[in-house]
């Protein structure tokens, strides 16, 4: 490059400027590579977790003893393998009729099942609850349970045959209604009423089928240290009946009793597992003249025990006792009647 320095009157000065040239075989200069931002992979929102949704009961109002159908619902289809849902109503009849849980099959959004509830003595609204694993227990439905009208729906009788049973054996209870059960049948609540003393197991309820007035159920003696009379009950909320059942241990024994002055109570005597094809007689005595028992009692054929009436005189002092002795088949056993 040539540059002239100076004006026209001055001697011209020539300044030569040389630019360095690149070698002939040099590679062309590289252009800077633009910075590339990594392409983001579109993220997929995770599927919303399937949860419990409000359920339903049909019919939503029932009368004590009736059945209904409950529906458990989910917010979406159940995943592969399905979902187990725990259910409760804090009611022993509900738990035993519906079970502790239900299964919603894979791909389904609901499941329906029949259930029953204990019969109330007054109209009530019962809450039904459900829970999935890892989630809180929530209320999913309500059902109104009306008290039964005892003029049309009532328990008339309860009996046991045989009326005595040895520990480890079962007798048969029979419930009788006042009128035939309507369509769907009637569930009658059952109670052993043995919070202490002998242990007797009865199911939480028995269903009298539509058009019938009776239903049977097993009653099992699970424990008895000495013979005793227990009084299981059958209940429809507005009606209740009881029946005696003698529970006896496996050997000859006599039970105790508590009887108030001027009243009649009872105790029990049993022959255990001894064979009794024709009935047998047991002799009884009391060491207190104010407390009387029969001279003998007969254990019916095929039965392991029997109830024994005990009478206490009105003049008997509170806190007194009587020693009762039973003799049978060459064996003597005793126990106490407490006056109170």
DOZA-230583 format. One record per residue (C-alpha): residue number from 0; x, y, z. Coordinates in Angstrom, 2 decimals, always signed. Layout:
<recs>
k = NUM	u = X	v = Y	w = Z
...
</recs>
This chain:
<recs>
k = 0	u = +0.00	v = +0.00	w = +0.00
k = 1	u = +1.36	v = +3.54	w = -0.92
k = 2	u = +0.39	v = +6.57	w = +1.14
k = 3	u = +1.36	v = +10.21	w = +0.19
k = 4	u = +2.38	v = +12.37	w = +3.12
k = 5	u = +2.43	v = +16.18	w = +2.91
k = 6	u = +0.56	v = +18.82	w = +0.97
k = 7	u = +1.22	v = +19.94	w = -2.63
k = 8	u = +3.94	v = +22.45	w = -1.71
k = 9	u = +6.00	v = +20.05	w = +0.28
k = 10	u = +8.15	v = +17.37	w = -1.11
k = 11	u = +6.21	v = +14.31	w = -1.36
k = 12	u = +7.15	v = +11.55	w = +0.94
k = 13	u = +6.23	v = +8.13	w = +0.06
k = 14	u = +5.50	v = +5.71	w = +2.85
k = 15	u = +5.31	v = +2.13	w = +1.87
k = 16	u = +3.24	v = -0.14	w = +4.11
k = 17	u = +3.65	v = -3.84	w = +3.59
k = 18	u = +1.02	v = -6.36	w = +4.90
k = 19	u = +2.18	v = -9.80	w = +5.82
k = 20	u = +0.77	v = -12.39	w = +3.48
k = 21	u = -0.22	v = -15.92	w = +4.46
k = 22	u = +1.62	v = -18.84	w = +3.00
k = 23	u = +0.13	v = -20.13	w = -0.22
k = 24	u = -0.64	v = -23.50	w = +1.27
k = 25	u = -2.21	v = -22.20	w = +4.52
k = 26	u = -5.69	v = -23.42	w = +5.41
k = 27	u = -8.46	v = -20.86	w = +5.22
k = 28	u = -9.32	v = -19.33	w = +8.56
k = 29	u = -11.98	v = -21.12	w = +10.53
k = 30	u = -15.14	v = -19.36	w = +11.33
k = 31	u = -16.08	v = -19.60	w = +15.01
k = 32	u = -18.58	v = -22.43	w = +15.60
k = 33	u = -21.83	v = -21.08	w = +16.92
k = 34	u = -22.60	v = -22.33	w = +20.41
k = 35	u = -25.44	v = -24.88	w = +20.34
k = 36	u = -27.92	v = -25.17	w = +23.16
k = 37	u = -28.86	v = -28.86	w = +23.80
k = 38	u = -32.29	v = -29.62	w = +22.46
k = 39	u = -34.54	v = -30.30	w = +25.50
k = 40	u = -36.53	v = -33.54	w = +25.34
k = 41	u = -40.17	v = -32.70	w = +25.97
k = 42	u = -41.02	v = -33.97	w = +29.47
k = 43	u = -44.20	v = -35.99	w = +29.98
k = 44	u = -46.24	v = -35.09	w = +33.01
k = 45	u = -46.56	v = -38.12	w = +35.29
k = 46	u = -50.03	v = -39.61	w = +35.33
k = 47	u = -52.04	v = -38.40	w = +38.27
k = 48	u = -52.06	v = -40.95	w = +41.10
k = 49	u = -55.29	v = -42.92	w = +41.34
k = 50	u = -57.12	v = -41.96	w = +44.51
k = 51	u = -60.41	v = -42.77	w = +46.20
k = 52	u = -63.39	v = -40.78	w = +44.98
k = 53	u = -66.76	v = -40.32	w = +46.70
k = 54	u = -68.72	v = -43.58	w = +46.60
k = 55	u = -72.38	v = -44.43	w = +47.01
k = 56	u = -74.87	v = -46.75	w = +48.74
k = 57	u = -78.02	v = -48.16	w = +47.20
k = 58	u = -80.53	v = -47.76	w = +48.65
k = 59	u = -79.24	v = -44.87	w = +50.73
k = 60	u = -81.87	v = -45.50	w = +53.43
k = 61	u = -82.53	v = -48.96	w = +54.89
k = 62	u = -84.36	v = -50.44	w = +57.88
k = 63	u = -82.46	v = -52.31	w = +60.59
k = 64	u = -81.74	v = -55.84	w = +59.36
k = 65	u = -81.81	v = -54.94	w = +55.65
k = 66	u = -78.96	v = -55.29	w = +53.15
k = 67	u = -77.63	v = -52.59	w = +50.83
k = 68	u = -75.01	v = -52.31	w = +48.08
k = 69	u = -71.97	v = -50.06	w = +48.46
k = 70	u = -69.87	v = -48.83	w = +45.54
k = 71	u = -66.22	v = -47.84	w = +45.98
k = 72	u = -65.00	v = -45.48	w = +43.25
k = 73	u = -61.55	v = -44.36	w = +42.07
k = 74	u = -60.47	v = -41.15	w = +40.34
k = 75	u = -59.13	v = -43.21	w = +37.43
k = 76	u = -58.63	v = -46.78	w = +36.21
k = 77	u = -56.87	v = -49.11	w = +38.60
k = 78	u = -53.30	v = -49.98	w = +37.49
k = 79	u = -52.03	v = -53.43	w = +36.55
k = 80	u = -52.73	v = -55.85	w = +39.35
k = 81	u = -55.66	v = -53.80	w = +40.62
k = 82	u = -55.97	v = -51.95	w = +43.92
k = 83	u = -56.96	v = -53.29	w = +47.35
k = 84	u = -59.11	v = -50.89	w = +49.35
k = 85	u = -59.62	v = -51.32	w = +53.10
k = 86	u = -63.19	v = -50.63	w = +54.25
k = 87	u = -64.75	v = -50.05	w = +57.66
k = 88	u = -67.80	v = -48.65	w = +59.40
k = 89	u = -66.77	v = -49.36	w = +63.02
k = 90	u = -69.53	v = -51.97	w = +62.98
k = 91	u = -68.93	v = -55.71	w = +63.55
k = 92	u = -71.84	v = -56.72	w = +61.30
k = 93	u = -70.52	v = -54.54	w = +58.46
k = 94	u = -67.02	v = -56.02	w = +58.76
k = 95	u = -68.30	v = -59.58	w = +58.78
k = 96	u = -70.73	v = -59.07	w = +55.89
k = 97	u = -68.52	v = -57.01	w = +53.58
k = 98	u = -65.07	v = -58.12	w = +54.74
k = 99	u = -62.10	v = -55.96	w = +55.73
k = 100	u = -61.24	v = -54.98	w = +52.13
k = 101	u = -62.37	v = -55.06	w = +48.51
k = 102	u = -60.37	v = -55.37	w = +45.27
k = 103	u = -60.77	v = -53.02	w = +42.32
k = 104	u = -59.60	v = -54.98	w = +39.23
k = 105	u = -57.02	v = -53.57	w = +36.83
k = 106	u = -58.60	v = -51.05	w = +34.46
k = 107	u = -61.76	v = -50.70	w = +36.54
k = 108	u = -62.78	v = -47.48	w = +38.26
k = 109	u = -65.23	v = -48.97	w = +40.77
k = 110	u = -66.36	v = -52.08	w = +42.59
k = 111	u = -69.73	v = -52.82	w = +44.24
k = 112	u = -70.55	v = -55.27	w = +47.02
k = 113	u = -73.44	v = -56.06	w = +49.43
k = 114	u = -73.20	v = -55.28	w = +53.12
k = 115	u = -75.27	v = -55.17	w = +56.31
k = 116	u = -75.12	v = -53.11	w = +59.50
k = 117	u = -76.12	v = -53.67	w = +63.12
k = 118	u = -79.79	v = -52.87	w = +63.70
k = 119	u = -80.19	v = -49.62	w = +65.73
k = 120	u = -82.74	v = -48.85	w = +68.43
k = 121	u = -83.29	v = -45.36	w = +66.92
k = 122	u = -82.77	v = -43.90	w = +63.45
k = 123	u = -79.09	v = -43.24	w = +62.74
k = 124	u = -76.80	v = -42.12	w = +59.92
k = 125	u = -73.78	v = -44.40	w = +59.57
k = 126	u = -70.55	v = -43.28	w = +57.90
k = 127	u = -68.68	v = -45.72	w = +55.67
k = 128	u = -64.90	v = -45.30	w = +55.42
k = 129	u = -62.21	v = -46.51	w = +53.05
k = 130	u = -58.44	v = -46.35	w = +52.70
k = 131	u = -55.83	v = -47.18	w = +50.08
k = 132	u = -52.29	v = -48.15	w = +51.05
k = 133	u = -50.26	v = -45.09	w = +51.96
k = 134	u = -53.26	v = -42.76	w = +52.06
k = 135	u = -55.45	v = -41.47	w = +54.92
k = 136	u = -58.72	v = -43.10	w = +55.93
k = 137	u = -61.56	v = -41.07	w = +54.40
k = 138	u = -65.34	v = -41.14	w = +54.50
k = 139	u = -66.65	v = -42.34	w = +51.14
k = 140	u = -70.39	v = -42.72	w = +51.78
k = 141	u = -73.23	v = -42.49	w = +54.28
k = 142	u = -76.30	v = -44.63	w = +54.84
k = 143	u = -79.38	v = -43.90	w = +56.92
k = 144	u = -80.54	v = -46.86	w = +59.04
k = 145	u = -84.10	v = -46.66	w = +60.35
k = 146	u = -85.14	v = -48.40	w = +63.56
k = 147	u = -87.33	v = -51.44	w = +62.86
k = 148	u = -91.03	v = -51.24	w = +63.69
k = 149	u = -91.40	v = -54.02	w = +66.31
k = 150	u = -95.01	v = -54.60	w = +65.29
k = 151	u = -93.89	v = -55.86	w = +61.88
k = 152	u = -90.21	v = -56.71	w = +62.29
k = 153	u = -89.15	v = -58.26	w = +65.60
k = 154	u = -87.34	v = -61.21	w = +67.15
k = 155	u = -89.82	v = -63.53	w = +68.88
k = 156	u = -87.65	v = -66.36	w = +70.23
k = 157	u = -84.13	v = -67.73	w = +70.66
k = 158	u = -83.33	v = -71.30	w = +71.70
k = 159	u = -80.39	v = -73.71	w = +71.79
k = 160	u = -80.54	v = -77.41	w = +71.02
k = 161	u = -79.04	v = -79.05	w = +72.95
k = 162	u = -79.26	v = -76.52	w = +75.76
k = 163	u = -75.88	v = -77.56	w = +77.20
k = 164	u = -72.49	v = -78.12	w = +75.61
k = 165	u = -69.00	v = -79.17	w = +76.68
k = 166	u = -65.92	v = -77.05	w = +76.09
k = 167	u = -64.74	v = -77.51	w = +72.52
k = 168	u = -68.15	v = -78.55	w = +71.18
k = 169	u = -70.91	v = -76.72	w = +69.31
k = 170	u = -74.63	v = -76.50	w = +69.80
k = 171	u = -77.23	v = -75.05	w = +67.44
k = 172	u = -79.04	v = -71.79	w = +68.06
k = 173	u = -82.35	v = -70.97	w = +66.37
k = 174	u = -83.74	v = -67.45	w = +65.89
k = 175	u = -87.46	v = -67.01	w = +65.26
k = 176	u = -89.02	v = -63.81	w = +63.88
k = 177	u = -92.48	v = -62.49	w = +64.63
k = 178	u = -93.32	v = -62.37	w = +60.90
k = 179	u = -91.71	v = -63.79	w = +57.72
k = 180	u = -88.67	v = -61.89	w = +56.48
k = 181	u = -89.19	v = -59.58	w = +53.48
k = 182	u = -87.33	v = -59.73	w = +50.18
k = 183	u = -83.58	v = -59.72	w = +50.78
k = 184	u = -83.96	v = -61.35	w = +54.20
k = 185	u = -83.32	v = -59.88	w = +57.64
k = 186	u = -80.01	v = -59.94	w = +59.51
k = 187	u = -80.48	v = -60.53	w = +63.24
k = 188	u = -77.60	v = -59.41	w = +65.46
k = 189	u = -76.21	v = -62.05	w = +67.84
k = 190	u = -74.33	v = -61.54	w = +71.12
k = 191	u = -72.73	v = -64.14	w = +73.39
k = 192	u = -72.91	v = -61.86	w = +76.47
k = 193	u = -69.96	v = -63.65	w = +78.06
k = 194	u = -67.56	v = -60.88	w = +79.00
k = 195	u = -66.48	v = -63.01	w = +81.95
k = 196	u = -66.91	v = -66.65	w = +82.97
k = 197	u = -67.33	v = -69.23	w = +80.19
k = 198	u = -66.35	v = -68.24	w = +76.68
k = 199	u = -69.02	v = -68.78	w = +74.05
k = 200	u = -68.63	v = -67.83	w = +70.39
k = 201	u = -71.61	v = -66.96	w = +68.21
k = 202	u = -71.39	v = -65.28	w = +64.79
k = 203	u = -72.06	v = -61.51	w = +64.73
k = 204	u = -75.36	v = -62.04	w = +62.90
k = 205	u = -77.57	v = -64.59	w = +61.18
k = 206	u = -79.78	v = -63.96	w = +58.13
k = 207	u = -83.39	v = -65.11	w = +58.09
k = 208	u = -84.06	v = -65.68	w = +54.40
k = 209	u = -86.97	v = -64.00	w = +52.60
k = 210	u = -90.31	v = -65.64	w = +53.36
k = 211	u = -88.99	v = -67.54	w = +56.38
k = 212	u = -89.32	v = -66.91	w = +60.10
k = 213	u = -86.36	v = -68.94	w = +61.42
k = 214	u = -82.63	v = -69.28	w = +60.91
k = 215	u = -80.00	v = -71.38	w = +62.69
k = 216	u = -76.42	v = -70.65	w = +63.71
k = 217	u = -73.59	v = -72.44	w = +65.58
k = 218	u = -72.69	v = -71.59	w = +69.17
k = 219	u = -69.32	v = -72.94	w = +70.30
k = 220	u = -68.12	v = -73.29	w = +73.90
k = 221	u = -64.49	v = -72.21	w = +73.81
k = 222	u = -63.79	v = -72.17	w = +77.54
k = 223	u = -65.38	v = -73.06	w = +80.91
k = 224	u = -63.52	v = -73.61	w = +84.19
k = 225	u = -66.75	v = -74.62	w = +85.93
k = 226	u = -70.35	v = -75.15	w = +84.77
k = 227	u = -72.28	v = -71.93	w = +84.23
k = 228	u = -75.45	v = -70.66	w = +82.62
k = 229	u = -74.83	v = -68.01	w = +79.93
k = 230	u = -77.48	v = -65.97	w = +78.15
k = 231	u = -76.71	v = -65.20	w = +74.50
k = 232	u = -79.11	v = -62.78	w = +72.79
k = 233	u = -80.68	v = -62.10	w = +69.39
k = 234	u = -81.31	v = -58.43	w = +68.62
k = 235	u = -83.05	v = -56.31	w = +65.97
k = 236	u = -82.47	v = -52.99	w = +67.72
k = 237	u = -86.08	v = -52.48	w = +68.82
k = 238	u = -86.59	v = -56.10	w = +69.93
k = 239	u = -84.32	v = -58.45	w = +71.85
k = 240	u = -84.60	v = -61.96	w = +73.25
k = 241	u = -82.22	v = -64.11	w = +75.29
k = 242	u = -81.94	v = -67.85	w = +75.91
k = 243	u = -80.02	v = -69.94	w = +78.44
k = 244	u = -77.08	v = -72.08	w = +77.43
k = 245	u = -75.21	v = -74.29	w = +79.90
k = 246	u = -71.45	v = -74.38	w = +79.37
k = 247	u = -69.61	v = -77.19	w = +81.15
k = 248	u = -65.98	v = -78.34	w = +81.46
k = 249	u = -64.91	v = -81.80	w = +80.36
k = 250	u = -65.31	v = -83.43	w = +83.81
k = 251	u = -68.05	v = -83.68	w = +86.44
k = 252	u = -68.31	v = -80.28	w = +88.15
k = 253	u = -70.64	v = -77.86	w = +89.92
k = 254	u = -70.85	v = -74.13	w = +89.30
k = 255	u = -71.14	v = -71.18	w = +91.69
k = 256	u = -73.85	v = -68.52	w = +91.91
k = 257	u = -74.69	v = -65.13	w = +93.42
k = 258	u = -78.31	v = -64.78	w = +94.58
k = 259	u = -80.04	v = -61.91	w = +96.41
k = 260	u = -82.13	v = -62.56	w = +99.53
k = 261	u = -85.79	v = -63.31	w = +98.76
k = 262	u = -85.08	v = -64.31	w = +95.15
k = 263	u = -84.41	v = -67.38	w = +93.07
k = 264	u = -81.25	v = -67.73	w = +91.06
k = 265	u = -79.52	v = -70.63	w = +89.43
k = 266	u = -76.26	v = -72.46	w = +89.04
k = 267	u = -75.24	v = -75.28	w = +86.70
k = 268	u = -73.97	v = -78.82	w = +87.04
k = 269	u = -72.30	v = -80.86	w = +84.33
k = 270	u = -71.05	v = -84.39	w = +83.75
k = 271	u = -68.49	v = -83.42	w = +81.13
k = 272	u = -67.80	v = -85.84	w = +78.31
k = 273	u = -69.36	v = -88.86	w = +80.06
k = 274	u = -71.82	v = -90.83	w = +77.95
k = 275	u = -75.43	v = -90.10	w = +78.84
k = 276	u = -77.71	v = -92.14	w = +76.55
k = 277	u = -80.70	v = -92.42	w = +78.91
k = 278	u = -80.39	v = -89.40	w = +81.22
k = 279	u = -78.79	v = -89.38	w = +84.64
k = 280	u = -79.61	v = -88.10	w = +88.16
k = 281	u = -77.40	v = -85.96	w = +90.39
k = 282	u = -77.99	v = -85.56	w = +94.15
k = 283	u = -77.67	v = -82.07	w = +95.69
k = 284	u = -77.47	v = -80.67	w = +99.23
k = 285	u = -76.92	v = -77.27	w = +100.87
k = 286	u = -75.22	v = -76.61	w = +104.21
k = 287	u = -77.26	v = -73.41	w = +104.79
k = 288	u = -81.01	v = -73.74	w = +105.52
k = 289	u = -81.59	v = -70.25	w = +104.09
k = 290	u = -80.29	v = -71.45	w = +100.72
k = 291	u = -82.16	v = -74.35	w = +99.16
k = 292	u = -81.59	v = -76.49	w = +96.06
k = 293	u = -83.56	v = -79.51	w = +94.74
k = 294	u = -82.65	v = -82.85	w = +96.30
k = 295	u = -81.94	v = -84.18	w = +92.82
k = 296	u = -81.73	v = -82.92	w = +89.24
k = 297	u = -81.87	v = -84.94	w = +86.05
k = 298	u = -79.48	v = -84.34	w = +83.20
k = 299	u = -81.51	v = -85.09	w = +80.03
k = 300	u = -80.40	v = -87.90	w = +77.74
k = 301	u = -77.60	v = -86.82	w = +75.45
k = 302	u = -76.95	v = -83.62	w = +77.42
k = 303	u = -73.74	v = -82.90	w = +79.36
k = 304	u = -75.31	v = -80.55	w = +81.92
k = 305	u = -78.36	v = -78.87	w = +83.38
k = 306	u = -79.49	v = -75.70	w = +85.19
k = 307	u = -80.16	v = -75.92	w = +88.94
k = 308	u = -82.56	v = -73.49	w = +90.68
k = 309	u = -81.31	v = -71.88	w = +93.91
k = 310	u = -83.66	v = -70.15	w = +96.37
k = 311	u = -82.44	v = -67.74	w = +99.04
k = 312	u = -84.75	v = -66.83	w = +101.94
k = 313	u = -85.64	v = -63.17	w = +102.43
k = 314	u = -84.20	v = -63.37	w = +105.94
k = 315	u = -80.78	v = -64.49	w = +104.73
k = 316	u = -78.12	v = -61.88	w = +105.64
k = 317	u = -76.20	v = -60.20	w = +102.86
k = 318	u = -72.65	v = -61.48	w = +102.57
k = 319	u = -73.55	v = -64.98	w = +103.70
k = 320	u = -72.68	v = -68.14	w = +101.80
k = 321	u = -73.89	v = -71.69	w = +101.31
k = 322	u = -71.82	v = -74.68	w = +100.35
k = 323	u = -73.60	v = -76.78	w = +97.72
k = 324	u = -72.59	v = -80.43	w = +97.26
k = 325	u = -73.31	v = -82.56	w = +94.19
k = 326	u = -72.91	v = -86.37	w = +94.10
k = 327	u = -72.96	v = -88.46	w = +90.95
k = 328	u = -71.57	v = -91.81	w = +89.92
k = 329	u = -69.54	v = -92.16	w = +93.13
k = 330	u = -67.95	v = -88.70	w = +92.82
k = 331	u = -68.59	v = -85.63	w = +95.00
k = 332	u = -67.97	v = -82.00	w = +94.00
k = 333	u = -68.81	v = -78.73	w = +95.78
k = 334	u = -69.12	v = -75.02	w = +95.12
k = 335	u = -70.46	v = -71.85	w = +96.73
k = 336	u = -73.64	v = -69.77	w = +96.56
k = 337	u = -72.94	v = -66.19	w = +97.60
k = 338	u = -75.80	v = -64.21	w = +99.14
k = 339	u = -75.73	v = -60.74	w = +97.64
</recs>
